[in-house]
């Protein structure tokens, strides 16, 4: 059983930075694709960023491109989402998810992912 635990969320002001972490246990982390999604109240879950098992491929939603950076440390079984220049519209619960399909593609559809964390709240407000 794969377990994912997100951390690092909080309340910040517009323009601030946060780094989210996703710690993964169970299975073979180095073979997983990892995605970050977010869901704001009353909205559908949306893709934010993803990384392949090798880190050769990363993908970002247009809304966060240039501000967010996804990375992974296979030695620590952890994926990070560095968020900069945060905006009020970034407010949401952020989830990480894993997929064991061993390919160099990043899926953006949430239903592709097998396991999910419980989420961490990010609130951007002045």
RAFEN-V917620 format. One record per residue. N is the residue number from 0. SS is DSSP state (a for helix, b for strand, c for the rest). PHI is phi in whole degrees, -180 to 180 (999 if undefined). PSI is psi in whole degrees, -180 to 180 (999 if undefined). Layout:
BEGIN
n=N ss=SS phi=PHI psi=PSI
n=N ss=SS phi=PHI psi=PSI
END
This chain:
BEGIN
n=0 ss=c phi=999 psi=130
n=1 ss=c phi=-94 psi=134
n=2 ss=b phi=-123 psi=139
n=3 ss=b phi=-125 psi=135
n=4 ss=b phi=-130 psi=118
n=5 ss=b phi=-90 psi=152
n=6 ss=b phi=-154 psi=166
n=7 ss=c phi=105 psi=-4
n=8 ss=c phi=-71 psi=172
n=9 ss=b phi=168 psi=-170
n=10 ss=b phi=-104 psi=123
n=11 ss=b phi=-134 psi=168
n=12 ss=c phi=-94 psi=158
n=13 ss=c phi=-54 psi=136
n=14 ss=c phi=94 psi=-14
n=15 ss=c phi=-77 psi=175
n=16 ss=c phi=-122 psi=155
n=17 ss=b phi=-146 psi=151
n=18 ss=b phi=-122 psi=119
n=19 ss=b phi=-91 psi=147
n=20 ss=b phi=-122 psi=149
n=21 ss=b phi=-131 psi=106
n=22 ss=b phi=-92 psi=128
n=23 ss=b phi=-115 psi=133
n=24 ss=b phi=-130 psi=153
n=25 ss=c phi=88 psi=147
n=26 ss=c phi=70 psi=-160
n=27 ss=c phi=-115 psi=94
n=28 ss=a phi=-56 psi=-39
n=29 ss=a phi=-66 psi=-10
n=30 ss=a phi=-102 psi=-2
n=31 ss=c phi=-93 psi=143
n=32 ss=b phi=-86 psi=142
n=33 ss=b phi=-126 psi=135
n=34 ss=b phi=-124 psi=149
n=35 ss=b phi=-109 psi=133
n=36 ss=b phi=-127 psi=165
n=37 ss=b phi=-144 psi=155
n=38 ss=b phi=-142 psi=120
n=39 ss=c phi=-95 psi=157
n=40 ss=c phi=-55 psi=130
n=41 ss=c phi=78 psi=5
n=42 ss=c phi=-121 psi=162
n=43 ss=c phi=-78 psi=156
n=44 ss=c phi=-66 psi=134
n=45 ss=b phi=-128 psi=148
n=46 ss=b phi=-69 psi=138
n=47 ss=b phi=-113 psi=-54
n=48 ss=b phi=-162 psi=157
n=49 ss=b phi=-152 psi=160
n=50 ss=b phi=-143 psi=141
n=51 ss=c phi=-80 psi=173
n=52 ss=c phi=-61 psi=-32
n=53 ss=c phi=-91 psi=-9
n=54 ss=c phi=71 psi=5
n=55 ss=c phi=-71 psi=-29
n=56 ss=c phi=-119 psi=126
n=57 ss=b phi=-125 psi=152
n=58 ss=b phi=-141 psi=142
n=59 ss=b phi=-132 psi=149
n=60 ss=c phi=-68 psi=149
n=61 ss=c phi=-58 psi=-33
n=62 ss=c phi=-69 psi=-18
n=63 ss=c phi=-119 psi=-5
n=64 ss=c phi=-59 psi=132
n=65 ss=c phi=89 psi=-13
n=66 ss=c phi=-114 psi=-33
n=67 ss=b phi=-109 psi=148
n=68 ss=b phi=-135 psi=127
n=69 ss=b phi=-103 psi=141
n=70 ss=b phi=-150 psi=165
n=71 ss=b phi=-140 psi=149
n=72 ss=b phi=-123 psi=101
n=73 ss=c phi=-68 psi=-23
n=74 ss=c phi=-71 psi=-26
n=75 ss=c phi=-108 psi=2
n=76 ss=c phi=53 psi=43
n=77 ss=b phi=-136 psi=141
n=78 ss=b phi=-116 psi=142
n=79 ss=b phi=-117 psi=151
n=80 ss=b phi=-129 psi=102
n=81 ss=b phi=-85 psi=122
n=82 ss=b phi=-117 psi=125
n=83 ss=c phi=-123 psi=163
n=84 ss=c phi=48 psi=50
n=85 ss=c phi=-65 psi=146
n=86 ss=c phi=-121 psi=158
n=87 ss=a phi=-56 psi=-33
n=88 ss=a phi=-73 psi=-6
n=89 ss=a phi=-83 psi=-6
n=90 ss=c phi=-62 psi=125
n=91 ss=b phi=-179 psi=171
n=92 ss=b phi=-88 psi=129
n=93 ss=b phi=-104 psi=131
n=94 ss=b phi=-121 psi=144
n=95 ss=b phi=-109 psi=153
n=96 ss=b phi=-146 psi=152
n=97 ss=b phi=-121 psi=151
n=98 ss=b phi=-140 psi=132
n=99 ss=c phi=-92 psi=3
n=100 ss=c phi=-66 psi=123
n=101 ss=c phi=-91 psi=73
n=102 ss=c phi=-138 psi=162
n=103 ss=c phi=-95 psi=58
n=104 ss=c phi=-137 psi=148
n=105 ss=c phi=-110 psi=112
n=106 ss=c phi=-75 psi=142
n=107 ss=c phi=-106 psi=-3
n=108 ss=c phi=-93 psi=126
n=109 ss=a phi=-63 psi=-30
n=110 ss=a phi=-71 psi=-12
n=111 ss=a phi=-74 psi=-29
n=112 ss=c phi=-79 psi=142
n=113 ss=c phi=-87 psi=-43
n=114 ss=b phi=-128 psi=148
n=115 ss=b phi=-133 psi=150
n=116 ss=c phi=-84 psi=180
n=117 ss=c phi=-84 psi=-15
n=118 ss=c phi=98 psi=155
n=119 ss=b phi=-136 psi=135
n=120 ss=b phi=-81 psi=131
n=121 ss=b phi=-120 psi=123
n=122 ss=b phi=-124 psi=124
n=123 ss=b phi=-114 psi=111
n=124 ss=c phi=-156 psi=146
n=125 ss=c phi=-93 psi=999
END
